[in-house]
Amino acid sequence: MKDKLILVAGGGGFIGGHLVAHFRNAGYTRIRSVDVKPFDEWYQQFDDVENVQADLKLREACVKACRGVSEVYNLAADMGGMGFIENNKALCMLSVLINTHLLQAAQEAKVDRFFYASSACVYNADKQRSEDVVPLKEADAYPAMPEDGYGWEKLFSERMCRHFREDFGLVTRVARFHNVYGPHGTWDGGREKAPAAVCRKIINAVETGADEIEIWGDGKQTRSFMYIDDCVEGILKIMHSDIEEPINLGSDELTTINGLVEMVEDIAGVEFKHRHNLSAPKGVNGRNSDNTLIKKYLGWAPGIRLRDGMERTYHWIREEYLKLHRGEIVRT
């Protein structure tokens, strides 16, 4: 397999960049990484990889990207944290063009396997109204009531993968990601997710001498967060498994947002006043991953402790923050 051509769609993004790095480190010699962003905005870029800037919402770009490819990993999407997806519903839904055109191109190119990165945002909102959440099982996506915009696009694209498998014989695999975090990702600018945002706010407060930080919502909302190394390992295991239906890929270690803030404060060795912004986007009240099926099928589930992953993430973001403020990073 290591001399077959691998396509990572969204390779300039957070998860895509880590996936490309994994393939390189594992000895794969032919990797095509495609992203719509200019090269200087990619989170990770490697000279020995075929790097392509292209808009995969366009069918012709997908046809070119899939030419000669053995495996497609579709991580490309317009998305971000809750502040972004609640205020950019149409933009998020346009990502349906990426998966639709990639599926068509993959089928025509006769690729061996196709992976689609879905999201826990597909789950029925009625099952996420309480902080005392019951972990979400795969069946809880129906009857459908996903996150408006982003969640609907993900759920529709899951069905597209299913029907391309059933109707055309394209081997498709789908994982529902639960809040992926780690180094080499977005940490400011409005698209960052809660772990990165919390790290940035605390680092900024330390560096500026502030005595308080803002928390979106009342902080009682519950979440699980999966470290990027677990995510990459899970992608590869699911891609080469016999699991045909969408499956959870997430940690089942539950925390509150307030608990996450306190954890990062402890890592930083500080303590601040907490100002809760009750009008800010906060998402559902509770969400956690039920890992029964992934343990059954793979004998494995994400297991990196939140504290361990947050320590690595905090120190990486702190260094990036300091580089930015020293003028070593230029933002356009």
C-alpha positions as CSV (number, residue, x, y, z in Angstrom):
1,M,0.0,0.0,0.0
2,K,2.8,2.4,0.7
3,D,3.5,3.1,-3.0
4,K,-0.1,3.7,-3.9
5,L,-1.4,7.2,-4.3
6,I,-3.2,8.6,-1.2
7,L,-5.5,11.7,-1.5
8,V,-6.0,13.8,1.6
9,A,-8.8,16.4,0.8
10,G,-8.5,19.2,3.3
11,G,-4.8,18.4,3.7
12,G,-4.0,22.1,4.6
13,G,-6.4,21.9,7.6
14,F,-5.9,20.7,11.2
15,I,-6.8,17.1,11.0
16,G,-5.7,16.7,7.3
17,G,-2.3,18.1,8.1
18,H,-1.8,15.6,10.9
19,L,-3.0,12.8,8.6
20,V,-0.5,13.7,5.9
21,A,2.2,13.9,8.5
22,H,1.3,10.4,9.7
23,F,1.5,8.9,6.2
24,R,4.9,10.5,5.6
25,N,6.2,9.2,8.9
26,A,4.8,5.7,8.1
27,G,6.8,5.6,4.8
28,Y,4.1,6.4,2.2
29,T,5.8,7.7,-0.9
30,R,2.9,9.1,-2.9
31,I,0.6,11.6,-1.1
32,R,-1.5,14.2,-2.7
33,S,-2.7,16.9,-0.3
34,V,-5.4,19.3,-1.6
35,D,-6.8,22.4,0.1
36,V,-8.6,25.6,-1.0
37,K,-6.4,27.8,1.2
38,P,-3.2,29.5,-0.1
39,F,-0.1,27.5,0.8
40,D,1.0,30.0,3.4
41,E,-2.2,29.4,5.4
42,W,-1.8,25.6,5.6
43,Y,-1.2,24.3,9.1
44,Q,1.3,21.8,8.0
45,Q,3.0,21.5,4.6
46,F,5.7,19.1,3.4
47,D,8.0,19.5,0.4
48,D,8.0,15.8,-0.4
49,V,4.2,15.7,-0.8
50,E,2.2,16.7,-3.9
51,N,0.6,19.9,-2.6
52,V,-2.3,21.3,-4.6
53,Q,-4.3,24.4,-4.0
54,A,-7.8,23.8,-5.5
55,D,-11.5,24.4,-4.7
56,L,-13.0,20.9,-4.2
57,K,-16.5,22.4,-4.4
58,L,-15.8,22.3,-8.2
59,R,-16.3,19.0,-9.9
60,E,-13.3,19.4,-12.3
61,A,-11.1,20.0,-9.3
62,C,-12.3,16.7,-7.7
63,V,-11.7,14.8,-11.0
64,K,-8.1,16.0,-11.1
65,A,-7.6,15.3,-7.4
66,C,-8.8,11.7,-7.7
67,R,-6.8,10.8,-10.8
68,G,-4.7,7.7,-10.1
69,V,-5.7,7.6,-6.5
70,S,-6.1,4.4,-4.4
71,E,-7.6,5.9,-1.2
72,V,-9.5,9.2,-0.6
73,Y,-9.7,10.8,2.8
74,N,-12.3,13.6,2.7
75,L,-11.6,16.0,5.5
76,A,-12.4,19.1,3.5
77,A,-15.1,21.4,4.8
78,D,-15.9,25.0,5.7
79,M,-16.3,24.7,9.4
80,G,-15.0,25.9,12.8
81,G,-16.1,26.2,16.4
82,M,-19.6,26.9,17.6
83,G,-19.2,30.7,17.0
84,F,-18.5,30.0,13.3
85,I,-21.1,27.3,12.5
86,E,-24.0,29.1,14.2
87,N,-23.3,32.2,12.2
88,N,-22.4,30.6,8.8
89,K,-25.0,28.0,8.1
90,A,-25.2,28.5,4.4
91,L,-21.4,28.4,4.0
92,C,-21.3,25.2,6.0
93,M,-24.0,23.6,3.9
94,L,-22.1,24.4,0.7
95,S,-19.5,21.8,1.8
96,V,-22.0,19.3,0.4
97,L,-20.6,20.1,-3.0
98,I,-17.2,18.8,-1.9
99,N,-18.3,15.4,-0.8
100,T,-20.8,15.0,-3.7
101,H,-18.2,15.8,-6.3
102,L,-15.5,13.8,-4.6
103,L,-17.7,10.8,-4.5
104,Q,-18.5,11.1,-8.2
105,A,-14.8,11.5,-9.0
106,A,-13.8,8.6,-6.8
107,Q,-16.3,6.3,-8.4
108,E,-15.2,7.3,-11.9
109,A,-11.5,6.9,-10.9
110,K,-12.3,3.5,-9.4
111,V,-10.6,4.3,-6.1
112,D,-10.3,1.4,-3.6
113,R,-11.7,3.1,-0.5
114,F,-13.3,6.5,0.4
115,F,-13.3,8.0,4.0
116,Y,-15.7,10.7,5.0
117,A,-15.2,12.8,8.1
118,S,-18.7,13.4,9.6
119,S,-19.5,15.0,13.0
120,A,-21.3,14.5,16.2
121,C,-23.4,17.5,15.1
122,V,-25.5,15.1,13.1
123,Y,-27.2,13.8,16.4
124,N,-30.8,14.6,17.3
125,A,-30.8,17.9,19.3
126,D,-33.6,16.5,21.6
127,K,-31.0,14.0,23.0
128,Q,-28.6,16.8,23.9
129,R,-30.7,19.2,26.0
130,S,-29.4,18.3,29.4
131,E,-25.9,18.6,30.9
132,D,-26.5,15.2,32.4
133,V,-26.1,13.7,29.0
134,V,-26.6,10.1,28.0
135,P,-23.8,9.2,25.7
136,L,-24.9,9.3,22.0
137,K,-25.2,6.0,20.2
138,E,-25.0,5.8,16.4
139,A,-28.7,5.2,16.1
140,D,-29.5,8.5,17.9
141,A,-29.0,10.4,14.6
142,Y,-32.5,9.4,13.7
143,P,-35.2,10.7,13.6
144,A,-33.2,13.5,12.2
145,M,-32.8,16.8,14.0
146,P,-29.2,17.7,13.6
147,E,-27.3,21.0,14.2
148,D,-28.8,23.5,11.8
149,G,-26.7,24.0,8.7
150,Y,-23.5,22.2,9.5
151,G,-25.2,19.1,11.0
152,W,-27.6,18.7,8.2
153,E,-24.8,18.9,5.6
154,K,-22.9,16.2,7.5
155,L,-26.0,13.9,7.8
156,F,-26.8,14.3,4.1
157,S,-23.3,13.5,3.1
158,E,-23.3,10.4,5.2
159,R,-26.3,9.2,3.2
160,M,-24.5,10.0,0.0
161,C,-21.6,7.8,1.1
162,R,-24.0,5.0,1.9
163,H,-25.8,5.1,-1.4
164,F,-22.6,5.3,-3.5
165,R,-21.6,2.1,-1.6
166,E,-25.0,0.4,-2.2
167,D,-25.6,1.6,-5.8
168,F,-22.1,1.8,-7.3
169,G,-20.0,-0.5,-5.1
170,L,-17.6,2.3,-3.9
171,V,-16.2,1.2,-0.5
172,T,-17.0,4.1,1.8
173,R,-16.3,4.5,5.5
174,V,-17.8,7.3,7.7
175,A,-16.6,8.4,11.2
176,R,-18.5,10.9,13.4
177,F,-15.9,13.1,15.0
178,H,-16.4,14.4,18.5
179,N,-14.6,17.6,19.2
180,V,-11.0,17.0,17.9
181,Y,-8.3,19.2,19.4
182,G,-4.5,19.4,19.6
183,P,-1.4,21.3,18.3
184,H,-1.2,22.6,14.7
185,G,-4.8,23.8,14.6
186,T,-6.8,27.0,14.7
187,W,-6.5,28.9,18.0
188,D,-7.8,32.3,17.2
189,G,-9.7,34.2,14.5
190,G,-13.2,32.9,15.1
191,R,-13.0,29.3,13.8
192,E,-11.3,27.8,16.8
193,K,-13.0,25.3,19.1
194,A,-13.4,25.4,22.8
195,P,-10.1,23.7,23.9
196,A,-8.0,26.1,21.7
197,A,-10.1,29.1,22.6
198,V,-9.8,28.5,26.3
199,C,-6.0,28.1,26.0
200,R,-5.8,31.4,24.0
201,K,-7.9,33.3,26.5
202,I,-5.8,32.2,29.5
203,I,-2.5,32.8,27.7
204,N,-3.7,36.2,26.7
205,A,-4.8,37.0,30.2
206,V,-1.4,35.9,31.6
207,E,0.5,38.0,29.0
208,T,-1.6,41.1,29.3
209,G,-2.1,41.1,33.1
210,A,-5.9,40.7,32.9
211,D,-7.7,39.4,36.0
212,E,-10.7,37.7,34.2
213,I,-11.6,35.6,31.2
214,E,-14.8,35.3,29.3
215,I,-16.6,31.9,29.1
216,W,-19.4,31.4,26.5
217,G,-22.6,30.2,28.2
218,D,-22.9,29.3,31.8
219,G,-20.0,26.8,31.5
220,K,-22.2,23.9,32.7
221,Q,-22.5,22.5,29.2
222,T,-20.8,19.1,28.9
223,R,-18.5,17.8,26.2
224,S,-15.9,15.1,25.4
225,F,-12.8,16.1,23.5
226,M,-10.6,13.8,21.4
227,Y,-6.9,14.4,21.0
228,I,-5.6,14.5,17.4
229,D,-3.4,11.4,17.7
230,D,-6.4,9.3,18.7
231,C,-8.3,10.8,15.8
232,V,-5.7,9.9,13.2
233,E,-5.4,6.4,14.6
234,G,-9.2,6.0,14.5
235,I,-9.4,7.2,10.9
236,L,-7.0,4.6,9.8
237,K,-8.6,1.8,11.7
238,I,-12.1,2.6,10.5
239,M,-10.9,3.1,6.9
240,H,-9.5,-0.4,6.7
241,S,-12.3,-2.1,8.7
242,D,-15.5,-3.8,7.7
243,I,-17.6,-1.1,9.4
244,E,-20.1,0.0,6.7
245,E,-22.3,2.3,8.7
246,P,-21.3,5.7,10.4
247,I,-19.5,5.1,13.7
248,N,-18.5,7.4,16.6
249,L,-14.9,8.5,16.8
250,G,-14.5,10.4,20.0
251,S,-13.4,10.2,23.6
252,D,-16.0,9.3,26.3
253,E,-14.2,11.3,29.0
254,L,-16.8,13.9,29.9
255,T,-16.1,17.4,31.3
256,T,-18.0,20.7,31.7
257,I,-16.7,23.8,30.0
258,N,-16.1,25.2,33.4
259,G,-14.0,22.1,34.2
260,L,-12.0,22.5,31.0
261,V,-11.2,26.1,32.0
262,E,-10.1,25.1,35.4
263,M,-7.9,22.4,34.0
264,V,-6.1,24.8,31.7
265,E,-5.7,27.3,34.5
266,D,-4.1,24.5,36.5
267,I,-1.8,23.7,33.6
268,A,-0.8,27.4,33.4
269,G,-0.5,27.8,37.2
270,V,-3.0,30.6,37.3
271,E,-6.6,31.4,38.4
272,F,-8.8,34.1,37.0
273,K,-12.3,35.5,37.6
274,H,-14.8,33.9,35.2
275,R,-17.2,36.2,33.3
276,H,-20.0,34.1,31.7
277,N,-21.4,35.5,28.4
278,L,-24.9,34.1,28.3
279,S,-25.6,35.6,24.9
280,A,-22.7,33.9,23.1
281,P,-23.1,30.7,21.0
282,K,-22.7,27.7,23.3
283,G,-24.1,24.8,21.3
284,V,-26.1,22.0,22.8
285,N,-26.2,21.5,26.6
286,G,-24.6,18.1,26.7
287,R,-22.8,15.8,24.3
288,N,-20.7,12.6,24.8
289,S,-19.6,9.7,22.7
290,D,-21.0,6.2,23.3
291,N,-18.0,4.0,22.3
292,T,-19.8,0.6,22.6
293,L,-19.7,-0.1,18.9
294,I,-16.1,1.0,18.1
295,K,-14.9,-1.2,21.0
296,K,-17.0,-4.1,19.7
297,Y,-15.8,-3.8,16.1
298,L,-12.2,-2.6,16.6
299,G,-11.3,-3.6,20.2
300,W,-10.1,0.0,20.5
301,A,-11.4,3.4,21.4
302,P,-9.7,6.9,21.9
303,G,-8.0,6.8,25.2
304,I,-5.6,9.8,25.5
305,R,-6.5,11.6,28.7
306,L,-7.9,15.1,28.4
307,R,-5.3,16.5,30.8
308,D,-2.4,15.0,28.9
309,G,-3.7,16.3,25.5
310,M,-4.5,19.7,26.9
311,E,-1.0,20.1,28.3
312,R,0.5,19.5,24.9
313,T,-2.0,21.8,23.2
314,Y,-1.6,24.6,25.8
315,H,2.2,24.7,25.4
316,W,2.0,24.7,21.6
317,I,-0.6,27.5,21.5
318,R,1.5,29.5,24.0
319,E,4.5,29.3,21.8
320,E,2.5,30.3,18.7
321,Y,0.9,33.2,20.7
322,L,4.4,34.5,21.7
323,K,5.7,34.1,18.1
324,L,2.8,36.2,16.9
325,H,3.4,38.9,19.4
326,R,7.1,38.9,18.7
327,G,6.4,39.5,15.1
328,E,7.7,36.1,14.0
329,I,4.3,35.1,12.5
330,V,2.7,37.5,10.1
331,R,-1.1,37.2,9.7
332,T,-2.7,38.4,6.4
